[in-house]
Amino acid sequence: MPTSPPSERNIFTTPENDLFHCKRKYLSLDPEKQEIRLLRVHPEKLTADNLASVFPQWLEGDTDAARLVKNNEANSLSPEPFICCQLLEAICINLRSGEYTALSYCAGNPYRTRRVMIDGYWFNAFENLEHALEGFRINYDKESWFGNEIWTDQVCINQLDFREKSHQVGMMRNIYNNAGRTCVVLSSPEYPIPDAHRGISALRTVSECGDSFSSSPSDLPPNLVGYASLPNGTTSFILDSLYKNPDKSFLGILAQLLKLMDSILASRWWTRAWVFQEFVVSKSVYFVCETESVALEELLYPLLFYLDYILYLDGALTKTQPMWPPQHNPEATEVIEALRISVARIQHLGYRSTLPYFFISGRSYMDQWFSHPRQPHFLTPLLVAERAGFEATDPRDALYAFCGLSRITCKVVVDYSPENTLWNVYINVSEHLIEAYKVWEEDENQPREAGVDLAVLFRAVHSKQHGNRCTDSLLPSWAPDFGSKEARQKPHHFGWQVEPWKLSDSSCTHTLVQDVSRSKWKILCVDGRRFARVNDLELYWWEPNGVRGDLIEVEEHLVLLHGTIQVDDELWVIHGGLGIHVLRRRIEGGYRLVGVGELVGLKPDSDIVAEVDYVKECTVIEGILGRGGDEVTGVQRIEIF
């Protein structure tokens, strides 16, 4: 139901709950002890008639529960039943590991709310949260889940406390990883899943037609329809079977299953920024559709089959339809039309329809992603998020939601204070990527020094070169604009690094230095060698993807430069960086990073440049550095602003 305007004093736009916060005070949580709150959901909905018998303590004092019971006695009302919960304070997450359920849902519109009663006081919950609590409550009874205590963000985090929100959101990975189960709510009042009971019943019936679905995607049968009592083989053969040898009862089941899968794919849950991390780090996952629940293994793998089959079916329907007149078998024709609708739905969803593949692969590769110390694997989900249109109420969450997927970025301190701008978040993440230069030994659980990794500099250049906004006054030159998709993409080139000993006889390191008298940002201090200066520019096309760049000649070799290049810019090899870096001297001293470069070659009898193998490129650059020359300098410690 609509309520008063939501509170905007906090980082998330949440429903207004000032009265609740005034009457039911939150206790402080200790970040050092990794404390959280849990919500205990009563198994039954209550009314004013039975509230006193279940929670008599709620009638003590000036509570909403006491007023409700008093008004009910005076007016003999029979109000609509409501969900009742108890909020448990200061729970040490390590002591309750595996003993609670984490709720994953799409919050939705903060103006659409439903009231739930918590400790005797009304709480304006997101309408979608109330729907999720109802789904959990019903399935807690049906499935005999091990506990009725859950963690959910809107209630278990004090939305009026910036500091608490910051450290609690920073614990999100631990919260979902320590949950005994994660309850994923796919339906919502605004986007329901019609006939969910019949659809999930159809799903289980289809699964029982043959062997159980495998727990590994690679072992699954070739397609969903052929797997369920219909002959395996080509799509035409399957469609032929539908017409010539139909099982009318099965055709009805199949239609319900297709309807369920369509609704699941259309769920808004798939596009919420935080749900990917919540899903991939959870130990056990259950999906809730309206009042029904189904385990991950029961739903997601058949969903992948369904996608495979529908994608394979696209085009085959048109080819096979003329072979059988619709009047030949009305029941089969109905299923064919349902398949057509499914094909159209997936075509409409576009890239979003592939998200189930991405989610399940994320669970498979999560440990590998997190254990790799140098590559920022959270950038892969960032790119998928951009393509799929992931949503976040707070733009900072577009980055925070994925930081927990990397050992490097999981140490980023979440800060939701108004002073911490989106640009500050970009800088903070960049600092962690730059400063993370320890790797984990595979055979020994001890860190060791492994030089530096400044691949982030490549992303800094390309994100600003292809972006449509000026960031010079918002970001240091060494920090990427993570709002640009180029910052998230894997480098297509620049895969080489000059060996440290060819830059210096001593161990090269880099640091970020704070000097507020010289810069409002930290200064990146690195070791490097200059080997060329930009004196003249000519514009050429680069053949592989038509990218225009500035071409210069260095000792009979051609270097293609990307960025905002000017005469007198300098070409450097920086220890830990990928490829060639273009730096521009500042009048105040130091440099700004303005571009990157790569070695190329001209195609015979043409002005078209072609890519050079990166191994050869590294050899050439090392040769230039080894020969010295007018432009080649010794190792220098330089500052990049």
TIPA-222293 format. One record per residue (C-alpha): x, z, y; residue number from 0. Coordinates in nm, 4 decimals. Example, Ala and Ser with C-alpha at 12.3 -4.5 7.8 and 13.67 -1.06 7.14 Angstrom:
2
px|pz|py|nr
1.2300|0.7800|-0.4500|0
1.3670|0.7140|-0.1060|1
This chain:
641
px|pz|py|nr
0.0000|0.0000|0.0000|0
0.1265|-0.0685|0.3556|1
0.2741|0.2281|0.5367|2
0.4385|0.3021|0.8652|3
0.7533|0.1039|0.9515|4
1.0464|0.1683|0.7196|5
1.3434|0.3739|0.8282|6
1.6266|0.1696|0.9763|7
1.8531|0.4612|1.0516|8
2.0114|0.4129|0.7145|9
2.2021|0.1198|0.5735|10
1.9301|0.0114|0.3362|11
1.5947|-0.0701|0.4906|12
1.3922|0.1832|0.2952|13
1.0348|0.3119|0.3236|14
0.9814|0.5870|0.5794|15
1.0124|0.9364|0.4260|16
1.0812|1.1673|0.7196|17
0.8169|1.4212|0.6120|18
0.9570|1.4383|0.2608|19
1.3104|1.4954|0.3891|20
1.1875|1.7687|0.6252|21
1.0031|1.9621|0.3564|22
1.2092|1.8910|0.0460|23
1.5713|1.9353|0.1504|24
1.8434|1.7580|-0.0445|25
2.1367|1.9747|-0.1493|26
2.4888|1.8462|-0.0834|27
2.6747|1.6704|-0.3637|28
3.0449|1.7293|-0.4269|29
3.2313|1.3965|-0.4510|30
3.5303|1.5673|-0.6125|31
3.3137|1.6853|-0.9007|32
3.1455|1.3422|-0.9353|33
2.8022|1.4959|-0.8869|34
2.4783|1.2970|-0.8910|35
2.1050|1.3725|-0.8944|36
1.8640|1.2858|-1.1721|37
1.4891|1.2348|-1.1655|38
1.2837|1.3862|-1.4475|39
0.9707|1.1751|-1.4965|40
0.6651|1.3523|-1.6354|41
0.5363|1.1678|-1.9454|42
0.1770|1.1515|-1.8167|43
0.0243|1.0549|-1.4861|44
-0.1552|1.3496|-1.3246|45
-0.4508|1.4041|-1.0924|46
-0.5558|1.6916|-0.8707|47
-0.7649|1.8183|-1.1638|48
-0.4710|1.8877|-1.3964|49
-0.1792|1.9164|-1.1537|50
-0.2030|2.2961|-1.1288|51
-0.1899|2.3467|-1.5040|52
0.1257|2.1354|-1.5434|53
0.3195|2.2298|-1.2295|54
0.1798|2.5627|-1.1021|55
0.5011|2.6261|-0.9063|56
0.4204|2.3263|-0.6855|57
0.1159|2.5081|-0.5454|58
0.3261|2.7820|-0.3871|59
0.3674|2.7433|-0.0131|60
0.2688|2.4611|0.2188|61
0.3136|2.1709|-0.0228|62
0.1319|1.8409|-0.0553|63
0.0376|1.9438|-0.4089|64
-0.1295|2.2637|-0.2828|65
-0.3296|2.0758|-0.0178|66
-0.4311|1.8095|-0.2707|67
-0.5651|2.0665|-0.5174|68
-0.7424|2.2603|-0.2411|69
-0.9103|1.9490|-0.0995|70
-1.0091|1.8382|-0.4484|71
-1.1780|2.1725|-0.5189|72
-1.3645|2.1561|-0.1899|73
-1.4770|1.7957|-0.2166|74
-1.4934|1.7482|-0.5958|75
-1.2853|1.4342|-0.5676|76
-1.1386|1.2439|-0.8606|77
-0.8318|1.0800|-0.7069|78
-0.6362|0.8048|-0.8725|79
-0.3690|0.9417|-1.1096|80
-0.0123|0.9378|-0.9839|81
0.3416|0.9677|-1.1187|82
0.5021|1.3112|-1.0960|83
0.8758|1.3821|-1.1030|84
1.1242|1.6637|-1.0620|85
1.4507|1.6047|-0.8754|86
1.7516|1.7679|-1.0414|87
2.0358|1.8462|-0.8013|88
2.4158|1.8499|-0.8371|89
2.4557|1.7132|-1.1907|90
2.8159|1.6568|-1.2984|91
2.8121|1.3044|-1.4372|92
3.0862|1.3732|-1.6926|93
2.8881|1.6614|-1.8432|94
2.5732|1.4507|-1.8821|95
2.7292|1.1271|-2.0020|96
2.4907|0.9398|-2.2329|97
2.2031|1.1793|-2.1625|98
2.0098|0.9894|-1.8965|99
1.8687|0.6430|-1.8272|100
1.9759|0.4337|-1.5288|101
1.7050|0.2231|-1.3655|102
1.7818|-0.1333|-1.2561|103
1.5120|-0.3054|-1.0534|104
1.4564|-0.5257|-0.7485|105
1.3611|-0.2985|-0.4567|106
1.1476|-0.5541|-0.2755|107
0.9655|-0.5223|0.0552|108
1.0073|-0.1787|0.2225|109
0.6622|-0.2189|0.3804|110
0.4996|-0.2340|0.0366|111
0.5031|0.1234|-0.0961|112
0.3299|0.3529|-0.3443|113
0.3274|0.7307|-0.3386|114
0.4776|0.9389|-0.6155|115
0.4932|1.3172|-0.6146|116
0.8366|1.4786|-0.6324|117
0.8614|1.8586|-0.6558|118
0.5150|1.8890|-0.5010|119
0.5692|1.6517|-0.2066|120
0.4623|1.2928|-0.1528|121
0.7425|1.0389|-0.1563|122
0.6931|0.6811|-0.0338|123
0.8603|0.4771|-0.3046|124
0.9125|0.1057|-0.2999|125
0.6094|-0.0482|-0.4674|126
0.8515|-0.2057|-0.7140|127
1.0113|0.1338|-0.7854|128
0.6743|0.2904|-0.8625|129
0.6075|-0.0036|-1.0938|130
0.9484|0.0513|-1.2578|131
0.8824|0.4241|-1.3010|132
0.5496|0.3442|-1.4631|133
0.7156|0.1005|-1.7027|134
0.9771|0.3617|-1.7897|135
0.7156|0.6351|-1.8311|136
0.5032|0.4313|-2.0711|137
0.7943|0.3092|-2.2770|138
0.9498|0.6543|-2.2845|139
0.6493|0.7531|-2.4940|140
0.6308|0.4375|-2.7062|141
0.9978|0.4011|-2.7906|142
1.0740|0.7751|-2.8122|143
1.3647|0.7376|-2.5747|144
1.6049|1.0279|-2.5965|145
1.5202|1.1646|-2.2522|146
1.2905|1.1272|-1.9556|147
1.5640|1.1803|-1.6968|148
1.6632|0.8763|-1.4954|149
1.8905|0.7777|-1.2097|150
1.7421|0.5536|-0.9414|151
1.8991|0.4804|-0.6065|152
1.6124|0.5318|-0.3600|153
1.5336|0.8857|-0.4768|154
1.8626|1.0111|-0.6202|155
2.0640|0.9202|-0.3079|156
1.9877|1.0941|0.0207|157
1.9090|0.7890|0.2301|158
1.9655|0.9802|0.5556|159
2.3228|1.0823|0.4755|160
2.5799|0.8061|0.5392|161
2.8630|0.9927|0.3704|162
2.6648|1.0658|0.0587|163
2.5405|0.7096|0.0308|164
2.8936|0.5813|0.0612|165
3.0402|0.7940|-0.2170|166
2.7343|0.7591|-0.4411|167
2.7341|0.3791|-0.4149|168
3.1092|0.3916|-0.4760|169
3.0239|0.5665|-0.8058|170
2.7782|0.2954|-0.9115|171
3.0000|0.1638|-1.1880|172
3.0425|0.5132|-1.3360|173
2.6727|0.5931|-1.3023|174
2.5612|0.2918|-1.5064|175
2.8527|0.3074|-1.7478|176
2.7789|0.6736|-1.8280|177
2.4060|0.6199|-1.8755|178
2.2832|0.6366|-2.2343|179
2.0656|0.3349|-2.1573|180
1.9897|0.1125|-1.8648|181
1.6276|0.0176|-1.8144|182
1.6050|-0.3282|-1.6524|183
1.2620|-0.3865|-1.4978|184
1.1970|-0.7611|-1.4760|185
0.8381|-0.7476|-1.3549|186
0.6967|-0.6271|-1.0231|187
0.3504|-0.6086|-0.8636|188
0.4307|-0.9101|-0.6467|189
0.5886|-1.1077|-0.9315|190
0.4103|-0.9952|-1.2504|191
0.4727|-1.1211|-1.6009|192
0.1240|-1.2177|-1.7233|193
0.0331|-1.1359|-2.0813|194
0.3681|-0.9632|-2.1366|195
0.2309|-0.7846|-2.4437|196
0.1304|-1.1108|-2.6118|197
0.4543|-1.2798|-2.5068|198
0.6809|-1.0086|-2.6501|199
0.4664|-0.9955|-2.9645|200
0.5186|-1.3725|-2.9942|201
0.8915|-1.3250|-2.9444|202
0.9096|-1.0807|-3.2340|203
0.6920|-1.3010|-3.4534|204
0.9178|-1.5990|-3.3935|205
1.2234|-1.3890|-3.4707|206
1.0693|-1.2794|-3.7987|207
1.0106|-1.6425|-3.9058|208
1.3730|-1.6687|-4.0061|209
1.6833|-1.4599|-4.0111|210
1.7306|-1.2089|-3.7326|211
1.8826|-1.3374|-3.4170|212
2.2585|-1.2915|-3.4110|213
2.4309|-1.0498|-3.1762|214
2.6770|-1.3198|-3.0801|215
2.5756|-1.6342|-2.8867|216
2.8193|-1.8466|-3.0851|217
2.6403|-1.7626|-3.4104|218
2.2892|-1.8397|-3.2921|219
2.0780|-2.1195|-3.4456|220
2.0805|-2.4620|-3.2761|221
1.7469|-2.4284|-3.0949|222
1.4555|-2.1924|-3.0618|223
1.1613|-2.4087|-3.1666|224
1.3310|-2.5606|-3.4698|225
1.4455|-2.2151|-3.5715|226
1.0922|-2.0764|-3.5892|227
0.9435|-2.2313|-3.9070|228
0.9824|-2.5886|-3.7778|229
1.2437|-2.8242|-3.9256|230
1.5873|-2.8236|-3.7749|231
1.7206|-3.1533|-3.6460|232
1.6755|-3.3805|-3.3513|233
1.4293|-3.3156|-3.0722|234
1.2211|-3.6150|-3.1817|235
1.1928|-3.4697|-3.5313|236
1.0779|-3.1353|-3.3892|237
0.8169|-3.3014|-3.1714|238
0.7097|-3.5127|-3.4667|239
0.6557|-3.1955|-3.6676|240
0.4430|-3.0497|-3.3906|241
0.2058|-3.3454|-3.4152|242
0.2013|-3.4278|-3.7857|243
0.2309|-3.0880|-3.9567|244
0.1065|-2.8321|-3.7052|245
0.0439|-2.4679|-3.7796|246
-0.2293|-2.3904|-3.5273|247
-0.1682|-2.0154|-3.5296|248
0.2027|-2.0711|-3.4728|249
0.1328|-2.3160|-3.1901|250
-0.0540|-2.0393|-3.0078|251
0.2384|-1.8042|-3.0576|252
0.4788|-2.0670|-2.9322|253
0.2713|-2.1216|-2.6171|254
0.2790|-1.7480|-2.5415|255
0.6533|-1.7379|-2.5964|256
0.7124|-2.0272|-2.3563|257
0.4982|-1.8552|-2.0955|258
0.6972|-1.5328|-2.1338|259
1.0319|-1.7084|-2.1011|260
0.9166|-1.8951|-1.7905|261
0.8106|-1.5695|-1.6240|262
1.1337|-1.3930|-1.7168|263
1.3468|-1.6700|-1.5695|264
1.1448|-1.6562|-1.2472|265
1.2016|-1.2801|-1.2071|266
1.3580|-1.1789|-0.8758|267
1.5743|-0.9266|-1.0611|268
1.8303|-1.1941|-1.1539|269
1.9154|-1.2579|-0.7880|270
1.9665|-0.9022|-0.6621|271
2.3335|-0.8511|-0.5719|272
2.3872|-0.5160|-0.7447|273
2.2181|-0.5923|-1.0770|274
2.5077|-0.7949|-1.2192|275
2.7450|-0.4985|-1.2134|276
2.4677|-0.2653|-1.3311|277
2.4047|-0.4937|-1.6269|278
2.7579|-0.5748|-1.7388|279
2.8917|-0.2160|-1.7303|280
2.5920|-0.0611|-1.9098|281
2.6417|0.0469|-2.2695|282
2.2873|-0.0228|-2.3824|283
2.0202|-0.2283|-2.2065|284
1.6435|-0.2393|-2.2446|285
1.4208|-0.4830|-2.0545|286
1.0788|-0.3749|-1.9311|287
0.8089|-0.6352|-1.8659|288
0.4969|-0.4714|-1.7255|289
0.4164|-0.2032|-1.9867|290
0.6268|-0.3531|-2.2658|291
0.9921|-0.2953|-2.3506|292
1.2363|-0.5015|-2.5513|293
1.6034|-0.4494|-2.6349|294
1.8740|-0.6734|-2.4918|295
1.9506|-0.8154|-2.8353|296
1.5842|-0.8988|-2.8919|297
1.5308|-1.0792|-2.5629|298
1.8427|-1.2230|-2.4082|299
1.9808|-1.4211|-2.6995|300
1.6457|-1.5893|-2.7720|301
1.6283|-1.6572|-2.3984|302
1.9607|-1.8395|-2.4220|303
1.8218|-2.0452|-2.7108|304
1.5184|-2.1268|-2.5058|305
1.7370|-2.2485|-2.2213|306
1.9509|-2.4551|-2.4561|307
1.6463|-2.6140|-2.6118|308
1.4653|-2.6879|-2.2853|309
1.7783|-2.8397|-2.1351|310
1.8207|-3.0499|-2.4502|311
1.4545|-3.1406|-2.4390|312
1.4703|-3.2762|-2.0829|313
1.4209|-3.6513|-2.1146|314
1.3263|-3.6414|-2.4821|315
0.9636|-3.5621|-2.4004|316
0.9257|-3.8836|-2.2049|317
1.0803|-4.0847|-2.4866|318
0.8607|-3.9380|-2.7578|319
0.5250|-3.9037|-2.5858|320
0.4066|-4.2668|-2.6252|321
0.4610|-4.2450|-3.0013|322
0.1684|-4.0032|-3.0471|323
-0.1590|-4.0253|-2.8539|324
-0.2685|-3.6880|-2.7059|325
-0.6003|-3.6978|-2.8931|326
-0.4156|-3.7021|-3.2265|327
-0.3677|-3.3247|-3.2154|328
-0.4975|-3.1258|-2.9149|329
-0.3167|-2.8029|-3.0130|330
0.0193|-2.9741|-3.0399|331
-0.0454|-3.1591|-2.7154|332
-0.1018|-2.8242|-2.5428|333
0.2379|-2.7016|-2.6588|334
0.4029|-3.0252|-2.5470|335
0.2523|-2.9746|-2.2030|336
0.3826|-2.6160|-2.2028|337
0.7266|-2.7528|-2.2821|338
0.6926|-2.9967|-1.9936|339
0.6092|-2.7075|-1.7609|340
0.9150|-2.5211|-1.8873|341
1.1369|-2.8215|-1.8176|342
0.9904|-2.8520|-1.4678|343
1.0415|-2.4777|-1.4054|344
1.4084|-2.4911|-1.5010|345
1.4607|-2.7998|-1.2886|346
1.2995|-2.6168|-0.9962|347
1.5133|-2.3056|-1.0446|348
1.8281|-2.5179|-1.0592|349
2.1435|-2.3071|-1.0815|350
1.9388|-1.9869|-1.1077|351
1.8236|-2.0908|-1.4545|352
2.1811|-2.0498|-1.5838|353
2.2139|-1.6879|-1.4710|354
2.1309|-1.5397|-1.8161|355
2.4403|-1.7200|-1.9520|356
2.6495|-1.5700|-1.6755|357
2.5108|-1.2187|-1.7257|358
2.5734|-1.2120|-2.1002|359
2.9219|-1.3608|-2.0617|360
2.9918|-1.0902|-1.8053|361
2.9277|-0.8257|-2.0706|362
3.1655|-1.0072|-2.3036|363
3.4486|-1.0364|-2.0529|364
3.3998|-0.7147|-1.8558|365
3.6890|-0.5273|-2.0184|366
3.9193|-0.8254|-1.9782|367
3.8212|-0.8654|-1.6132|368
3.8746|-0.5018|-1.5342|369
4.2014|-0.4613|-1.7255|370
4.3743|-0.7572|-1.5577|371
4.5601|-0.5953|-1.2688|372
4.6529|-0.8866|-1.0459|373
4.3708|-1.1377|-1.0350|374
4.0673|-1.0461|-0.8208|375
3.8092|-1.1243|-1.0877|376
3.5277|-0.9983|-0.8715|377
3.5612|-1.3290|-0.6824|378
3.4058|-1.5161|-0.9762|379
3.0746|-1.3283|-0.9510|380
3.0953|-1.3713|-0.5737|381
3.1004|-1.7475|-0.6137|382
2.8128|-1.7387|-0.8624|383
2.6226|-1.5095|-0.6252|384
2.6639|-1.7589|-0.3427|385
2.5428|-2.0498|-0.5565|386
2.2498|-1.8579|-0.7053|387
2.1382|-1.7045|-0.3756|388
2.1919|-1.3391|-0.4670|389
2.0169|-1.1097|-0.2208|390
2.1396|-0.7963|-0.0447|391
1.9545|-0.6101|0.2291|392
2.2863|-0.5012|0.3764|393
2.5341|-0.7929|0.4059|394
2.8195|-0.5564|0.3202|395
2.6693|-0.5225|-0.0269|396
2.7440|-0.8894|-0.0899|397
3.1024|-0.7653|-0.1401|398
3.0574|-0.4015|-0.2396|399
2.8258|-0.5005|-0.5276|400
3.1128|-0.6735|-0.7098|401
3.4151|-0.4614|-0.6183|402
3.3679|-0.2427|-0.9248|403
3.4454|-0.5392|-1.1524|404
3.8182|-0.5366|-1.0749|405
4.0765|-0.2646|-1.1178|406
4.2113|-0.3605|-0.7761|407
3.8916|-0.3643|-0.5758|408
3.7209|-0.0753|-0.7558|409
3.9354|0.1479|-0.5349|410
3.7742|0.0116|-0.2194|411
3.6069|0.3038|-0.0421|412
3.2433|0.2205|0.0253|413
3.1573|0.3014|0.3857|414
2.8034|0.2498|0.5143|415
2.8555|0.3992|0.8587|416
2.7295|0.1779|1.1450|417
3.0851|0.1528|1.2806|418
3.2078|-0.0124|0.9610|419
3.1256|-0.3766|1.0286|420
3.1116|-0.6552|0.7732|421
3.4461|-0.7802|0.9059|422
3.5990|-0.4374|0.8447|423
3.4843|-0.4613|0.4829|424
3.6564|-0.8003|0.4490|425
3.9764|-0.6493|0.5881|426
3.9565|-0.3440|0.3620|427
3.9144|-0.5571|0.0488|428
4.2040|-0.7801|0.1607|429
4.4263|-0.4766|0.2069|430
4.3602|-0.3689|-0.1511|431
4.4379|-0.7171|-0.2817|432
4.7634|-0.7239|-0.0857|433
4.8775|-0.3740|-0.1755|434
4.7968|-0.4000|-0.5460|435
5.1277|-0.5061|-0.6993|436
5.1469|-0.2944|-1.0105|437
5.0579|-0.4337|-1.3504|438
4.9620|-0.2507|-1.6659|439
5.1871|-0.2887|-1.9681|440
4.9963|-0.4229|-2.2646|441
5.1915|-0.2120|-2.5131|442
5.2413|0.0993|-2.3025|443
4.9909|0.2855|-2.0888|444
5.2372|0.3109|-1.8055|445
5.2420|0.1076|-1.4841|446
5.5555|-0.0808|-1.3903|447
5.6673|-0.2629|-1.0777|448
5.5984|-0.6350|-1.1019|449
5.6752|-0.7720|-0.7606|450
5.3976|-0.8809|-0.5312|451
5.0933|-1.1034|-0.5358|452
4.9924|-1.2571|-0.2035|453
4.7556|-1.5226|-0.3366|454
4.5026|-1.3803|-0.0924|455
4.6872|-1.5657|0.1859|456
4.5811|-1.8974|0.0347|457
4.2187|-1.7850|0.0438|458
4.2576|-1.6647|0.4016|459
4.3550|-2.0135|0.5194|460
4.0951|-2.2099|0.3241|461
3.8056|-1.9758|0.4027|462
3.8674|-2.0220|0.7750|463
3.9529|-2.3909|0.7600|464
3.6236|-2.4848|0.5953|465
3.4073|-2.2138|0.7503|466
3.1719|-2.2832|1.0367|467
3.2483|-1.9745|1.2423|468
3.5474|-1.8690|1.4508|469
3.7063|-1.5558|1.3072|470
4.0291|-1.5278|1.5081|471
3.8931|-1.2333|1.7063|472
3.7283|-1.0751|1.4017|473
3.9932|-1.0919|1.1270|474
4.3721|-1.0848|1.1026|475
4.5152|-1.4160|0.9884|476
4.6044|-1.2704|0.6460|477
4.2443|-1.1661|0.5603|478
3.9935|-1.4152|0.4114|479
3.6440|-1.4634|0.5440|480
3.4705|-1.3663|0.2193|481
3.1454|-1.4998|0.3577|482
3.2877|-1.8482|0.3015|483
3.2623|-1.9904|-0.0497|484
3.6198|-2.1235|-0.0194|485
3.7459|-1.7637|-0.0215|486
3.5897|-1.7117|-0.3637|487
3.6997|-2.0292|-0.5365|488
3.9991|-2.0452|-0.7658|489
4.2904|-2.2353|-0.6057|490
4.2979|-2.5938|-0.7319|491
4.6676|-2.6126|-0.6527|492
4.9475|-2.3936|-0.5158|493
4.9892|-2.2460|-0.8631|494
5.3624|-2.1855|-0.8284|495
5.5689|-1.9035|-0.6885|496
5.9386|-1.9194|-0.6062|497
6.1313|-1.6753|-0.8215|498
6.2188|-1.3544|-0.6306|499
6.5948|-1.3900|-0.6869|500
6.5893|-1.7286|-0.5114|501
6.4565|-1.5613|-0.2010|502
6.6735|-1.2531|-0.2015|503
6.9309|-1.0751|-0.4130|504
6.7455|-0.7491|-0.3640|505
6.3971|-0.6475|-0.4604|506
6.1466|-0.7981|-0.2165|507
5.8452|-0.5940|-0.1179|508
5.5743|-0.6198|0.1397|509
5.3861|-0.3598|0.3371|510
5.0926|-0.3258|0.5703|511
5.1913|-0.1358|0.8829|512
4.9561|0.0215|1.1346|513
5.0758|-0.0153|1.4955|514
4.7821|0.0262|1.7324|515
5.0018|-0.0468|2.0339|516
5.0613|-0.4012|1.9047|517
4.7523|-0.4879|1.7004|518
4.4055|-0.3520|1.6282|519
4.4652|-0.4498|1.2650|520
4.7428|-0.3670|1.0259|521
5.0485|-0.5928|1.0364|522
5.1613|-0.7606|0.7144|523
5.5385|-0.7342|0.6757|524
5.6798|-0.9790|0.4192|525
6.0088|-1.1356|0.3079|526
6.0422|-1.5110|0.3227|527
6.2573|-1.8148|0.4014|528
6.1795|-2.0879|0.6527|529
6.2684|-2.4377|0.5316|530
6.1071|-2.6782|0.7802|531
5.9453|-2.7122|1.1193|532
5.6526|-2.9376|1.2103|533
5.7808|-3.2055|1.4496|534
5.5459|-3.4976|1.4009|535
5.2083|-3.5431|1.2398|536
5.0384|-3.8322|1.0669|537
4.6904|-3.8256|0.9201|538
4.6363|-3.9449|0.5625|539
4.3643|-3.9191|0.2996|540
4.4318|-3.7124|-0.0124|541
4.2890|-3.9014|-0.3080|542
4.1678|-3.6373|-0.5589|543
3.8821|-3.5053|-0.3431|544
3.9071|-3.6852|-0.0129|545
4.0428|-3.3866|0.1796|546
4.2069|-3.4846|0.5057|547
4.5348|-3.3130|0.5875|548
4.8423|-3.3395|0.8070|549
5.1336|-3.5115|0.6344|550
5.4991|-3.4487|0.7253|551
5.8314|-3.5410|0.5665|552
6.0786|-3.2756|0.4554|553
6.4127|-3.4033|0.3203|554
6.2560|-3.7245|0.1867|555
5.9649|-3.5364|0.0375|556
5.6086|-3.5472|0.1694|557
5.4212|-3.2231|0.2367|558
5.0457|-3.2255|0.2938|559
4.9359|-2.9422|0.5217|560
4.5905|-2.7843|0.5371|561
4.4751|-2.5772|0.8298|562
4.4921|-2.5966|1.2087|563
4.8444|-2.7404|1.2290|564
5.0367|-2.7929|1.5552|565
5.3801|-2.9194|1.6493|566
5.6457|-2.6438|1.6177|567
5.4573|-2.4619|1.3416|568
5.6981|-2.3473|1.0696|569
5.6935|-2.3970|0.6925|570
5.7826|-2.0862|0.4926|571
5.8088|-1.9740|0.1346|572
5.6849|-1.6151|0.1213|573
5.7737|-1.3863|-0.1631|574
5.4592|-1.3280|-0.3688|575
5.2621|-1.6063|-0.2031|576
5.1398|-1.9267|-0.3633|577
5.2945|-2.2521|-0.2439|578
5.3981|-2.3301|0.1122|579
5.2773|-2.1258|0.4086|580
5.2473|-2.2544|0.7641|581
5.3159|-1.9899|1.0279|582
5.2847|-2.0055|1.4058|583
5.4976|-1.7920|1.6357|584
5.3153|-1.5582|1.8711|585
5.4273|-1.5152|2.2303|586
5.4128|-1.1391|2.1772|587
5.6322|-1.1673|1.8664|588
5.5608|-1.2141|1.5000|589
5.3497|-1.4864|1.3394|590
4.9954|-1.5912|1.2570|591
4.9123|-1.7646|0.9299|592
4.7546|-2.0991|1.0213|593
4.7892|-2.3175|0.7133|594
4.9167|-2.3866|0.3642|595
5.0934|-2.6906|0.2226|596
5.1669|-2.8775|-0.0971|597
5.4145|-3.1413|-0.2055|598
5.2606|-3.4868|-0.2547|599
5.3725|-3.8431|-0.3212|600
5.2561|-4.1828|-0.1935|601
5.0937|-4.4199|-0.4404|602
5.2814|-4.7496|-0.4739|603
5.2003|-4.9998|-0.1946|604
4.9471|-4.7605|-0.0453|605
4.8995|-4.5027|0.2264|606
4.6988|-4.2882|-0.0136|607
4.8727|-3.9674|-0.1159|608
4.8576|-3.8352|-0.4711|609
4.8967|-3.4865|-0.6142|610
5.2355|-3.3797|-0.7547|611
5.2750|-3.1572|-1.0590|612
5.3140|-2.8017|-0.9364|613
5.6176|-2.7402|-1.1618|614
5.7984|-3.0315|-0.9981|615
5.6859|-2.9043|-0.6590|616
5.8358|-2.5630|-0.7231|617
6.1633|-2.7247|-0.8407|618
6.1850|-2.9387|-0.5265|619
6.1231|-2.6465|-0.2907|620
6.3732|-2.4285|-0.4740|621
6.6234|-2.7138|-0.4438|622
6.5693|-2.7349|-0.0675|623
6.6173|-2.3610|-0.0352|624
6.9301|-2.3741|-0.2487|625
7.0937|-2.6544|-0.0469|626
7.0334|-2.4881|0.2843|627
7.0385|-2.7122|0.5917|628
6.9475|-2.7016|0.9568|629
6.5989|-2.5638|0.9032|630
6.6559|-2.3489|0.5971|631
6.7115|-1.9852|0.6879|632
6.8214|-1.6854|0.4900|633
6.5701|-1.4270|0.3806|634
6.3980|-1.2741|0.6817|635
6.1603|-0.9867|0.7228|636
5.8711|-1.1200|0.9273|637
5.5440|-0.9822|1.0603|638
5.2121|-1.1619|1.0143|639
4.9285|-1.0563|1.2433|640
